[in-house]
Amino acid sequence: MLLAEDLLLLVTDDASGRLSAPAAQVDVALGGANLVELTLMNKVGLSGEWDRGKAGRIIVRDPSPTGDEVLDAALGIISAHQGKKPSTVVRPLGKNLRRKLYERLVLGGVVRPEHGRVFVVFRAQTWPAQDASHKAQVRRLMTQALVQQTTPEARSAALIALVHGLRYEHKIVDSRECELSRQQLRVRAEEIAQGNWAAEAIRQAIGQMIAAVVAATGAAAAAGSVTAG
């Protein structure tokens, strides 16, 4: 399962099928997740001193197909944004991605589509859990890294870094059960995000993605947009 799919499951309430984080932030983070996934696969990276153009800009290192339609679409978007900062590409990467991921999760039997009503009149699509076993496993691995301070594998570390960008650590791990405060969980997540689990290019990309999530927070507040559609 993709990092973006794992992230979407984590921020979707199992019972209601609604997002438990602002939609604008989630969409940016999902785009960032695909960027990180492709970076982990050595498909893309950040330019260095030996590359053309300015350092720290998006560069495609291997344009060959990944075999996954979502990642291949993301690779095409990144190819069109080469030479730009990661923070400028995560929004295009996240556009219309959330629904596509939900539909994939439906096909995989992980969530199911339901229609409800919002404010009596408007119909809204929700995605309650159909099979929560994969999500439970993801949370277990993240809890081990955050609370028991085990060394996470690269994908778990990447997911923690993405969750940290959403300031969502306390909803992955119940601080009342683990006897850690939100601040302590946040510090631990920051340590993992800045750790040596990945190349500097990935950490820089995640750092810029987090900045884009923060910017999306302000945009969402200004627009009054916290929808789950």
Secondary structure, 3 states (H helix, E strand, C coil): CCHHHHHHHHCECCCCCCECCCHHHHHHHHHHHHHHHHHHCCCEEECCCCCCCCCCCEEECCCCCCCCHHHHHHHHHHHHCCCCCHHHHHHHHHCCHHHHHHHHHHHCCCECCEEEEECCCEEEEECCECCCHHHHHHHHHHHHHHCCCCCCCHHHHHHHHHHHHCCCHHHHCCHHHHCCCHHHHHHHHHHHHCCCCCCHHHHHHHHHHHHHHHHHHHHHHHHCCCCCC
